[in-house]
Amino acid sequence: MKMVMLVYNEALDNEAMDILESCALKNYTKVIGVFGCGTSSGTHLGTDIWPGRNNILYVACEEAAGKKIILLVKQLRKSLGAEGMKAFLMPVEDLT
């Protein structure tokens, strides 16, 4: 099993959900309105000075589905540039 963590600009919520649908994944955890700073995406603190917020999706899935998500995010990033969405694939130690 793998855990995919998608961190993305809140404006890309539909695109993130489309990726899950493309992989036939229905189970996820979404964290809305998170703040942070990235080297390529800049600072997002939801303020006038640092506008914007991010969302995070966590998806526990089989390795093949996780790799497909990564591939779809890479394809999307080609059209978005630096700002937008990042995906992380991590091992799941225990699933209860």
C-alpha positions in Angstrom: 0.0 0.0 0.0 1.0 3.6 -0.6 -0.1 7.0 0.6 -0.4 9.8 -1.9 -0.4 13.3 -0.6 -1.5 16.0 -3.1 -0.8 19.5 -2.1 -2.4 22.0 -4.5 -3.7 25.5 -4.9 -7.3 25.7 -3.8 -8.3 26.9 -7.3 -7.3 23.5 -8.7 -9.7 21.5 -6.5 -11.7 20.2 -9.5 -8.5 19.1 -11.3 -7.4 17.2 -8.1 -10.7 15.4 -7.8 -10.7 14.6 -11.6 -7.3 12.9 -11.1 -8.8 10.7 -8.3 -11.8 9.9 -10.5 -9.5 9.0 -13.4 -7.8 6.4 -11.1 -11.2 5.1 -9.9 -10.4 6.1 -6.3 -13.3 7.1 -4.1 -11.7 7.1 -0.7 -9.7 10.1 0.4 -9.2 12.7 3.2 -9.2 16.3 2.2 -7.8 19.2 4.3 -9.1 22.5 3.1 -7.4 25.9 3.4 -3.9 25.1 4.5 -1.0 27.6 4.4 2.6 27.2 3.5 5.6 28.3 1.5 7.3 26.4 -1.4 10.4 27.1 -3.4 8.6 27.1 -6.7 5.0 28.1 -5.6 5.8 30.9 -3.2 4.1 31.8 0.0 0.3 31.2 0.6 -0.9 32.5 3.9 -4.5 33.6 2.9 -3.6 37.3 3.6 -3.6 40.4 1.5 0.2 40.3 1.4 0.5 36.6 0.9 -2.8 35.6 -0.8 -4.0 32.1 -1.6 -4.5 28.9 0.2 -3.8 25.3 -0.5 -5.7 22.0 -0.1 -4.3 18.6 0.7 -5.6 15.3 -0.3 -4.5 12.1 1.3 -5.2 8.8 -0.6 -4.3 5.3 0.6 -4.1 3.1 -2.4 -2.3 0.3 -4.2 1.1 1.1 -5.6 -0.1 1.1 -9.2 -2.8 3.6 -8.5 -0.3 5.8 -6.6 2.0 5.8 -9.6 -0.8 6.7 -11.9 -1.7 9.7 -9.7 1.9 10.8 -9.9 1.9 10.5 -13.7 -1.3 12.5 -14.0 0.0 15.2 -11.7 3.2 15.4 -13.8 1.1 15.8 -17.0 -1.0 18.5 -15.3 2.1 20.4 -14.1 3.3 20.7 -17.7 0.4 23.0 -18.4 0.3 24.8 -15.0 4.0 25.6 -14.6 5.5 25.9 -11.1 2.3 27.1 -9.4 -0.3 24.5 -8.8 0.0 21.0 -7.6 2.6 18.6 -6.1 2.3 14.9 -5.4 4.2 12.8 -2.9 4.2 9.0 -2.8 4.9 7.4 0.6 4.8 3.8 2.0 2.0 2.9 4.3 3.3 0.9 7.2 0.0 -0.2 8.7 -3.6 -0.1 7.5 -6.2 -0.9 10.1 
